[in-house]
Amino acid sequence: MSQLTETQDTSEHAQLAKLCSTIRGKLQFMDYLVRAAVADVERFQEEPEAGTRIFIRQLIEMHASSLSVECENMRMVGELCGQLETIIHNTVNSFDHPTADSFDDHQASSLGAFEGQNGDGV
């Protein structure tokens, strides 16, 4: 594998790891928003005092608004899918259509694999 290919793979892996981490963070935040909204709805339904009900209603509206914004921002999942498809496509193509460089790299790395095993010097 050439150094350029290794650098590209490392860069793709770093991008993928960062994107996955960001998506996990967004999903955790969305989970929090859903749980908070459901808990606040239960509190709202049980609260007898009008002033407290108004406050809780505003909290629920805030959670719902934040959740809507987060759902719109989930284009990152699409980006992740695109990157995964690109990586798979590039990997499949490299196995289906090996270049001369990839053959030379493999041949060079395996040339010395059996040398010196029978006591013969190189």
DSSP file (Angstrom, degrees, kcal/mol; ACC not computed):
  #  RESIDUE AA STRUCTURE BP1 BP2  ACC     N-H-->O    O-->H-N    N-H-->O    O-->H-N    TCO  KAPPA ALPHA  PHI   PSI    X-CA   Y-CA   Z-CA
    1    1 A M              0   0    0      0, 0.0   101,-0.0     0, 0.0     2,-0.0   0.000 360.0 360.0 360.0 131.8    0.0    0.0    0.0
    2    2 A S     >  -     0   0    0      1,-0.1     4,-2.3     4,-0.0     5,-0.2  -0.304 360.0-114.5 -75.3 161.3    1.5    3.3   -0.9
    3    3 A Q  H  > S+     0   0    0      1,-0.2     4,-2.6     2,-0.2     5,-0.2   0.867 117.0  55.6 -63.7 -36.0    2.0    6.1    1.6
    4    4 A L  H  > S+     0   0    0      2,-0.2     4,-2.3     1,-0.2    -1,-0.2   0.910 108.8  47.0 -62.6 -42.8   -0.5    8.3   -0.2
    5    5 A T  H  > S+     0   0    0      2,-0.2     4,-2.7     1,-0.2    -2,-0.2   0.905 112.0  50.4 -65.6 -42.0   -3.2    5.5    0.2
    6    6 A E  H  X S+     0   0    0     -4,-2.3     4,-2.5     2,-0.2    -2,-0.2   0.913 111.2  48.7 -62.4 -42.8   -2.3    5.0    3.8
    7    7 A T  H  X S+     0   0    0     -4,-2.6     4,-2.4     2,-0.2    -2,-0.2   0.906 112.0  49.0 -63.2 -42.3   -2.6    8.7    4.5
    8    8 A Q  H  X S+     0   0    0     -4,-2.3     4,-2.7     2,-0.2    -2,-0.2   0.915 111.6  49.0 -64.3 -43.1   -6.0    8.9    2.7
    9    9 A D  H  X S+     0   0    0     -4,-2.7     4,-2.6     2,-0.2    -2,-0.2   0.909 111.9  49.0 -62.1 -42.8   -7.2    5.8    4.7
   10   10 A T  H  X S+     0   0    0     -4,-2.5     4,-2.4     2,-0.2    -2,-0.2   0.910 112.3  48.4 -63.1 -42.6   -6.1    7.4    8.0
   11   11 A S  H  X S+     0   0    0     -4,-2.4     4,-2.5     2,-0.2    -2,-0.2   0.917 112.3  48.1 -64.2 -44.2   -7.8   10.7    7.0
   12   12 A E  H  X S+     0   0    0     -4,-2.7     4,-2.5     1,-0.2    -2,-0.2   0.903 112.1  50.1 -62.3 -41.1  -11.0    8.9    6.1
   13   13 A H  H  X S+     0   0    0     -4,-2.6     4,-2.6     2,-0.2    -2,-0.2   0.904 110.8  48.8 -64.7 -41.5  -10.9    6.9    9.3
   14   14 A A  H  X S+     0   0    0     -4,-2.4     4,-2.3     2,-0.2    -2,-0.2   0.915 112.7  47.9 -65.0 -42.8  -10.4   10.1   11.4
   15   15 A Q  H  X S+     0   0    0     -4,-2.5     4,-2.5     2,-0.2    -2,-0.2   0.920 112.9  48.8 -62.0 -44.0  -13.3   11.8    9.6
   16   16 A L  H  X S+     0   0    0     -4,-2.5     4,-2.6     1,-0.2    -2,-0.2   0.910 111.0  49.5 -63.8 -43.6  -15.5    8.8   10.1
   17   17 A A  H  X S+     0   0    0     -4,-2.6     4,-2.2     2,-0.2    -1,-0.2   0.904 112.4  48.1 -63.0 -41.8  -14.7    8.6   13.8
   18   18 A K  H  X S+     0   0    0     -4,-2.3     4,-2.3     2,-0.2    -2,-0.2   0.922 112.5  48.4 -65.2 -44.2  -15.4   12.3   14.3
   19   19 A L  H  X S+     0   0    0     -4,-2.5     4,-2.4     1,-0.2    -2,-0.2   0.909 111.5  49.7 -63.5 -42.9  -18.7   12.1   12.5
   20   20 A C  H  X S+     0   0    0     -4,-2.6     4,-2.5     1,-0.2    -1,-0.2   0.901 110.7  50.4 -62.3 -41.4  -19.7    9.0   14.5
   21   21 A S  H  X S+     0   0    0     -4,-2.2     4,-2.1     2,-0.2    -2,-0.2   0.908 110.8  49.0 -63.7 -42.3  -18.9   10.7   17.7
   22   22 A T  H  X S+     0   0    0     -4,-2.3     4,-2.4     2,-0.2    -2,-0.2   0.913 111.4  49.3 -63.7 -43.3  -20.9   13.8   16.7
   23   23 A I  H  X S+     0   0    0     -4,-2.4     4,-2.8     2,-0.2     5,-0.2   0.917 109.5  51.5 -64.0 -43.6  -23.9   11.7   15.8
   24   24 A R  H  X S+     0   0    0     -4,-2.5     4,-2.3     1,-0.2    -1,-0.2   0.914 110.4  49.8 -59.6 -41.8  -23.7    9.8   19.1
   25   25 A G  H  X S+     0   0    0     -4,-2.1     4,-2.3     2,-0.2    -2,-0.2   0.917 111.3  48.4 -62.1 -44.1  -23.7   13.1   20.9
   26   26 A K  H  X S+     0   0    0     -4,-2.4     4,-2.7     1,-0.2    -2,-0.2   0.915 111.7  49.7 -62.7 -43.1  -26.7   14.4   19.0
   27   27 A L  H  X S+     0   0    0     -4,-2.8     4,-2.4     2,-0.2    -1,-0.2   0.887 110.2  50.4 -65.1 -38.2  -28.6   11.2   19.6
   28   28 A Q  H  X S+     0   0    0     -4,-2.3     4,-2.2    -5,-0.2    -1,-0.2   0.909 111.5  48.4 -64.6 -41.2  -27.8   11.3   23.3
   29   29 A F  H  X S+     0   0    0     -4,-2.3     4,-2.5     2,-0.2    -2,-0.2   0.912 111.4  49.7 -65.0 -42.0  -29.0   14.9   23.4
   30   30 A M  H  X S+     0   0    0     -4,-2.7     4,-2.4     2,-0.2    -2,-0.2   0.892 108.9  53.0 -63.6 -38.9  -32.2   14.0   21.5
   31   31 A D  H  X S+     0   0    0     -4,-2.4     4,-2.5     2,-0.2    -1,-0.2   0.919 109.2  49.5 -60.5 -44.1  -32.8   11.2   24.0
   32   32 A Y  H  X S+     0   0    0     -4,-2.2     4,-2.9     1,-0.2     5,-0.2   0.932 110.4  50.3 -59.5 -46.2  -32.5   13.7   26.9
   33   33 A L  H  X S+     0   0    0     -4,-2.5     4,-2.5     1,-0.2    -2,-0.2   0.907 111.3  48.0 -61.2 -42.5  -34.9   16.0   25.2
   34   34 A V  H  X S+     0   0    0     -4,-2.4     4,-2.5     2,-0.2     5,-0.2   0.939 114.0  46.4 -63.8 -47.2  -37.5   13.2   24.6
   35   35 A R  H  X S+     0   0    0     -4,-2.5     4,-2.5     1,-0.2    -2,-0.2   0.913 113.8  48.6 -62.2 -42.8  -37.2   12.0   28.2
   36   36 A A  H  X S+     0   0    0     -4,-2.9     4,-2.6    -5,-0.2    -1,-0.2   0.915 111.6  49.3 -64.5 -42.8  -37.4   15.5   29.6
   37   37 A A  H  X S+     0   0    0     -4,-2.5     4,-2.2    -5,-0.2    -2,-0.2   0.925 112.5  47.2 -63.4 -44.4  -40.5   16.4   27.5
   38   38 A V  H  X S+     0   0    0     -4,-2.5     4,-2.0     2,-0.2    -2,-0.2   0.921 113.6  48.0 -63.9 -43.8  -42.3   13.2   28.5
   39   39 A A  H  X S+     0   0    0     -4,-2.5     4,-2.2     1,-0.2    -1,-0.2   0.903 112.2  49.6 -63.5 -40.4  -41.5   13.7   32.2
   40   40 A D  H  X S+     0   0    0     -4,-2.6     4,-2.9     2,-0.2    -1,-0.2   0.850 106.8  55.1 -69.2 -33.4  -42.6   17.4   32.0
   41   41 A V  H  X S+     0   0    0     -4,-2.2     4,-2.5     2,-0.2    -1,-0.2   0.924 108.7  48.6 -63.1 -42.8  -45.9   16.3   30.3
   42   42 A E  H  X S+     0   0    0     -4,-2.0     4,-1.4     1,-0.2    -2,-0.2   0.920 113.2  46.9 -62.5 -42.8  -46.6   14.0   33.2
   43   43 A R  H  X S+     0   0    0     -4,-2.2     4,-1.3     1,-0.2    -2,-0.2   0.908 111.0  53.1 -62.9 -41.4  -45.8   16.8   35.7
   44   44 A F  H  < S+     0   0    0     -4,-2.9     3,-0.4     1,-0.2    -2,-0.2   0.914 108.4  49.2 -60.1 -44.8  -48.0   19.2   33.7
   45   45 A Q  H  < S+     0   0    0     -4,-2.5    -1,-0.2     1,-0.2    -2,-0.2   0.797 116.5  42.0 -67.6 -28.1  -51.0   16.9   33.8
   46   46 A E  H  < S+     0   0    0     -4,-1.4    -1,-0.2    -5,-0.2    -2,-0.2   0.581  89.6 104.0 -94.3 -11.2  -50.6   16.4   37.6
   47   47 A E     <  -     0   0    0     -4,-1.3     6,-0.0    -3,-0.4    -4,-0.0  -0.601  44.8-174.7 -80.6 121.5  -49.9   20.0   38.5
   48   48 A P        +     0   0    0      0, 0.0     2,-0.4     0, 0.0    -1,-0.2   0.759  58.6  89.5 -84.6 -24.8  -52.9   21.8   40.1
   49   49 A E     >  -     0   0    0      1,-0.1     4,-2.0     2,-0.0     5,-0.1  -0.600  67.6-147.3 -83.0 129.7  -51.3   25.3   40.3
   50   50 A A  H  > S+     0   0    0     -2,-0.4     4,-2.1     1,-0.2     5,-0.2   0.886  95.2  51.8 -62.8 -43.3  -51.9   27.5   37.2
   51   51 A G  H  > S+     0   0    0      1,-0.2     4,-1.9     2,-0.2    -1,-0.2   0.903 111.8  46.2 -62.9 -42.0  -48.6   29.4   37.5
   52   52 A T  H  > S+     0   0    0      1,-0.2     4,-2.7     2,-0.2    -1,-0.2   0.871 109.7  55.2 -68.1 -36.6  -46.5   26.2   37.7
   53   53 A R  H  X S+     0   0    0     -4,-2.0     4,-2.6     2,-0.2    -2,-0.2   0.891 106.5  51.2 -62.9 -39.0  -48.5   24.7   34.8
   54   54 A I  H  X S+     0   0    0     -4,-2.1     4,-2.1     2,-0.2    -2,-0.2   0.934 111.3  47.8 -62.9 -45.0  -47.6   27.7   32.7
   55   55 A F  H  X S+     0   0    0     -4,-1.9     4,-1.9     1,-0.2    -2,-0.2   0.925 113.2  47.1 -60.9 -45.9  -43.9   27.3   33.5
   56   56 A I  H  X S+     0   0    0     -4,-2.7     4,-2.5     1,-0.2    -1,-0.2   0.891 109.2  54.5 -65.0 -39.3  -44.0   23.5   32.8
   57   57 A R  H  X S+     0   0    0     -4,-2.6     4,-2.5     1,-0.2    -1,-0.2   0.908 107.3  50.9 -60.6 -41.1  -45.8   24.2   29.5
   58   58 A Q  H  X S+     0   0    0     -4,-2.1     4,-2.3     2,-0.2    -1,-0.2   0.881 108.8  51.6 -64.2 -37.7  -43.0   26.5   28.5
   59   59 A L  H  X S+     0   0    0     -4,-1.9     4,-2.7     2,-0.2    -2,-0.2   0.929 110.0  48.9 -62.0 -44.5  -40.5   23.9   29.3
   60   60 A I  H  X S+     0   0    0     -4,-2.5     4,-2.6     1,-0.2    -2,-0.2   0.919 111.5  49.2 -62.0 -43.7  -42.3   21.3   27.2
   61   61 A E  H  X S+     0   0    0     -4,-2.5     4,-2.5     2,-0.2    -1,-0.2   0.889 110.9  50.7 -62.8 -39.1  -42.5   23.8   24.3
   62   62 A M  H  X S+     0   0    0     -4,-2.3     4,-2.6     2,-0.2    -2,-0.2   0.923 111.3  47.6 -64.6 -44.4  -38.8   24.5   24.7
   63   63 A H  H  X S+     0   0    0     -4,-2.7     4,-2.5     1,-0.2    -2,-0.2   0.922 113.0  48.8 -62.1 -43.5  -38.0   20.8   24.6
   64   64 A A  H  X S+     0   0    0     -4,-2.6     4,-2.1     2,-0.2    -2,-0.2   0.903 112.0  48.7 -64.0 -41.2  -40.2   20.3   21.5
   65   65 A S  H  X S+     0   0    0     -4,-2.5     4,-2.1     2,-0.2    -2,-0.2   0.929 112.6  47.4 -64.6 -45.4  -38.6   23.2   19.7
   66   66 A S  H  X S+     0   0    0     -4,-2.6     4,-2.4     1,-0.2    -2,-0.2   0.890 111.0  52.1 -62.9 -39.4  -35.1   21.9   20.5
   67   67 A L  H  X S+     0   0    0     -4,-2.5     4,-2.2    -5,-0.2    -1,-0.2   0.890 107.9  51.6 -65.1 -39.3  -36.0   18.4   19.4
   68   68 A S  H  X S+     0   0    0     -4,-2.1     4,-1.9     2,-0.2    -2,-0.2   0.918 110.6  48.3 -62.3 -43.5  -37.4   19.8   16.1
   69   69 A V  H  X S+     0   0    0     -4,-2.1     4,-1.6     1,-0.2    -2,-0.2   0.918 110.9  50.6 -63.3 -43.3  -34.1   21.7   15.4
   70   70 A E  H  < S+     0   0    0     -4,-2.4     4,-0.2     1,-0.2    -1,-0.2   0.879 107.7  53.4 -63.4 -37.6  -32.0   18.6   16.3
   71   71 A C  H >< S+     0   0    0     -4,-2.2     3,-1.2     1,-0.2    -1,-0.2   0.896 108.1  50.4 -64.4 -38.9  -34.1   16.5   13.9
   72   72 A E  H 3< S+     0   0    0     -4,-1.9     3,-0.5     1,-0.2    -1,-0.2   0.837 107.2  55.4 -66.4 -31.7  -33.4   19.0   11.1
   73   73 A N  T >< S+     0   0    0     -4,-1.6     3,-1.0     1,-0.2    -1,-0.2   0.410  76.8  99.0 -82.2   3.3  -29.7   18.8   11.9
   74   74 A M  T X>  +     0   0    0     -3,-1.2     3,-1.8     1,-0.3     4,-0.7   0.247  42.2 109.7 -78.9  17.2  -29.6   15.1   11.4
   75   75 A R  H 3>  +     0   0    0     -3,-0.5     4,-1.9     1,-0.3    -1,-0.3   0.724  63.7  77.1 -59.5 -19.0  -28.2   15.5    7.9
   76   76 A M  H <> S+     0   0    0     -3,-1.0     4,-2.6     1,-0.2    -1,-0.3   0.821  85.2  59.1 -62.0 -30.3  -25.0   14.2    9.5
   77   77 A V  H <> S+     0   0    0     -3,-1.8     4,-2.5     2,-0.2    -1,-0.2   0.912 105.5  49.2 -64.6 -40.3  -26.5   10.7    9.4
   78   78 A G  H  X S+     0   0    0     -4,-0.7     4,-2.3    -3,-0.2    -2,-0.2   0.893 110.1  50.8 -62.6 -40.1  -26.8   11.1    5.7
   79   79 A E  H  X S+     0   0    0     -4,-1.9     4,-2.6     2,-0.2    -2,-0.2   0.906 109.3  51.3 -63.7 -41.1  -23.2   12.2    5.5
   80   80 A L  H  X S+     0   0    0     -4,-2.6     4,-2.7     2,-0.2    -2,-0.2   0.941 109.9  48.9 -60.5 -47.5  -22.2    9.2    7.6
   81   81 A C  H  X S+     0   0    0     -4,-2.5     4,-2.5     1,-0.2    -1,-0.2   0.904 111.1  51.1 -59.9 -41.1  -24.0    6.8    5.2
   82   82 A G  H  X S+     0   0    0     -4,-2.3     4,-2.2     2,-0.2    -1,-0.2   0.912 111.1  47.0 -62.3 -43.3  -22.3    8.6    2.2
   83   83 A Q  H  X S+     0   0    0     -4,-2.6     4,-2.6     2,-0.2    -2,-0.2   0.901 111.5  51.2 -66.2 -40.1  -18.9    8.1    3.8
   84   84 A L  H  X S+     0   0    0     -4,-2.7     4,-2.5     1,-0.2     5,-0.2   0.925 111.0  48.1 -62.2 -43.8  -19.5    4.5    4.6
   85   85 A E  H  X S+     0   0    0     -4,-2.5     4,-2.9    -5,-0.2    -1,-0.2   0.901 111.7  50.4 -63.1 -40.6  -20.7    3.8    1.0
   86   86 A T  H  X S+     0   0    0     -4,-2.2     4,-2.9     2,-0.2     5,-0.2   0.924 111.3  47.7 -63.1 -44.9  -17.6    5.6   -0.3
   87   87 A I  H  X S+     0   0    0     -4,-2.6     4,-2.4     2,-0.2    -2,-0.2   0.932 114.7  45.7 -62.7 -45.9  -15.2    3.6    1.9
   88   88 A I  H  X S+     0   0    0     -4,-2.5     4,-2.9     2,-0.2     5,-0.2   0.927 113.7  49.6 -62.6 -44.7  -16.9    0.3    1.0
   89   89 A H  H  X S+     0   0    0     -4,-2.9     4,-2.5     1,-0.2    -2,-0.2   0.927 113.2  45.9 -60.9 -46.1  -16.9    1.2   -2.7
   90   90 A N  H  X S+     0   0    0     -4,-2.9     4,-2.0     2,-0.2    -1,-0.2   0.885 114.0  48.9 -65.5 -38.3  -13.2    2.2   -2.7
   91   91 A T  H  X S+     0   0    0     -4,-2.4     4,-1.5    -5,-0.2    -2,-0.2   0.929 112.3  47.3 -67.4 -45.2  -12.3   -1.0   -0.8
   92   92 A V  H  X S+     0   0    0     -4,-2.9     4,-2.7     1,-0.2     5,-0.2   0.919 112.4  50.6 -62.2 -43.6  -14.2   -3.2   -3.1
   93   93 A N  H  X S+     0   0    0     -4,-2.5     4,-2.7    -5,-0.2    -1,-0.2   0.876 106.7  54.1 -63.2 -36.8  -12.7   -1.5   -6.1
   94   94 A S  H  < S+     0   0    0     -4,-2.0    -1,-0.2     1,-0.2    -2,-0.2   0.838 114.2  41.4 -68.9 -30.0   -9.2   -1.9   -4.7
   95   95 A F  H  < S+     0   0    0     -4,-1.5    -2,-0.2    -3,-0.2    -1,-0.2   0.848 118.3  45.7 -81.3 -36.0   -9.7   -5.7   -4.4
   96   96 A D  H  < S+     0   0    0     -4,-2.7    -2,-0.2     1,-0.3    -3,-0.2   0.849 127.1  26.9 -74.5 -34.3  -11.5   -6.1   -7.7
   97   97 A H  S  < S-     0   0    0     -4,-2.7    -1,-0.3    -5,-0.2    -2,-0.1  -0.633  80.3-168.8-130.2  73.2   -9.0   -4.0   -9.7
   98   98 A P        -     0   0    0      0, 0.0     2,-0.1     0, 0.0    -3,-0.1  -0.363  16.6-133.8 -65.3 141.7   -5.6   -4.2   -8.0
   99   99 A T     >  -     0   0    0     -5,-0.1     4,-1.7     1,-0.1     5,-0.2  -0.449  23.4-107.7 -88.1 166.7   -3.1   -1.7   -9.3
  100  100 A A  H  > S+     0   0    0      1,-0.2     4,-2.7     2,-0.2     5,-0.2   0.878 120.6  56.9 -61.1 -37.0    0.4   -2.6  -10.2
  101  101 A D  H  > S+     0   0    0      1,-0.2     4,-2.8     2,-0.2    -1,-0.2   0.912 104.6  50.3 -60.9 -43.3    1.5   -0.6   -7.1
  102  102 A S  H  > S+     0   0    0      1,-0.2     4,-2.0     2,-0.2    -1,-0.2   0.874 112.2  47.6 -66.7 -34.4   -0.6   -2.8   -4.8
  103  103 A F  H  X S+     0   0    0     -4,-1.7     4,-3.0     2,-0.2    -2,-0.2   0.925 112.7  48.7 -67.8 -44.4    0.8   -6.0   -6.4
  104  104 A D  H  X S+     0   0    0     -4,-2.7     4,-2.8     1,-0.2    -2,-0.2   0.905 111.3  50.1 -62.3 -41.5    4.4   -4.6   -6.0
  105  105 A D  H  X S+     0   0    0     -4,-2.8     4,-2.1     2,-0.2    -1,-0.2   0.924 113.5  45.4 -62.1 -44.7    3.8   -3.7   -2.4
  106  106 A H  H  X S+     0   0    0     -4,-2.0     4,-1.5    -5,-0.2    -2,-0.2   0.922 114.3  48.4 -64.6 -43.8    2.4   -7.1   -1.6
  107  107 A Q  H  X S+     0   0    0     -4,-3.0     4,-1.0     1,-0.2    -2,-0.2   0.912 112.1  49.0 -64.2 -42.6    5.2   -8.8   -3.4
  108  108 A A  H  X S+     0   0    0     -4,-2.8     4,-0.5     1,-0.2     3,-0.3   0.876 111.4  49.4 -65.5 -37.7    7.9   -6.7   -1.7
  109  109 A S  H  < S+     0   0    0     -4,-2.1    -1,-0.2     1,-0.2    -2,-0.2   0.773 115.9  42.4 -74.6 -24.0    6.4   -7.4    1.7
  110  110 A S  H >< S+     0   0    0     -4,-1.5     3,-1.2    -3,-0.2     4,-0.3   0.516  90.3  87.8 -99.7  -4.7    6.2  -11.2    1.2
  111  111 A L  H 3< S+     0   0    0     -4,-1.0     3,-0.5    -3,-0.3     4,-0.2   0.915  95.7  37.8 -60.7 -44.4    9.6  -11.6   -0.5
  112  112 A G  T 3< S+     0   0    0     -4,-0.5    -1,-0.3     1,-0.2     3,-0.2   0.294  86.8 103.8 -91.1  12.1   11.5  -12.1    2.8
  113  113 A A  S <  S+     0   0    0     -3,-1.2    -1,-0.2     1,-0.2    -2,-0.1   0.850  93.4  24.2 -65.2 -35.7    8.8  -14.1    4.5
  114  114 A F  S >  S+     0   0    0     -3,-0.5     3,-1.5    -4,-0.3     4,-0.3   0.427  91.3 121.0-110.8  -0.4   10.4  -17.5    4.1
  115  115 A E  T 3  S+     0   0    0      1,-0.2     7,-0.1    -4,-0.2     6,-0.1  -0.402  79.5  12.9 -67.9 137.7   14.1  -16.5    3.8
  116  116 A G  T >  S+     0   0    0      4,-0.2     3,-0.7     5,-0.2    -1,-0.2   0.499  89.7 114.6  80.6   4.5   16.4  -17.9    6.4
  117  117 A Q  T <  S+     0   0    0     -3,-1.5    -2,-0.1     1,-0.2     4,-0.1   0.806  78.9  44.8 -77.8 -28.0   13.9  -20.5    7.7
  118  118 A N  T 3  S-     0   0    0     -4,-0.3    -1,-0.2     2,-0.2     3,-0.1   0.220 125.0 -97.2 -98.7  14.8   16.0  -23.5    6.6
  119  119 A G  S <  S+     0   0    0     -3,-0.7     2,-0.3     1,-0.3    -2,-0.1   0.422  82.5 135.4  86.4  -2.2   19.2  -22.1    7.8
  120  120 A D        -     0   0    0      1,-0.1    -1,-0.3     2,-0.0    -4,-0.2  -0.616  51.8-128.0 -80.3 139.3   20.2  -20.8    4.4
  121  121 A G              0   0    0     -2,-0.3    -5,-0.2    -3,-0.1    -1,-0.1  -0.343 360.0 360.0 -79.7 164.5   21.6  -17.3    4.4
  122  122 A V              0   0    0     -7,-0.1    -1,-0.1    -2,-0.1    -2,-0.0   0.422 360.0 360.0 -95.3 360.0   20.4  -14.6    2.3
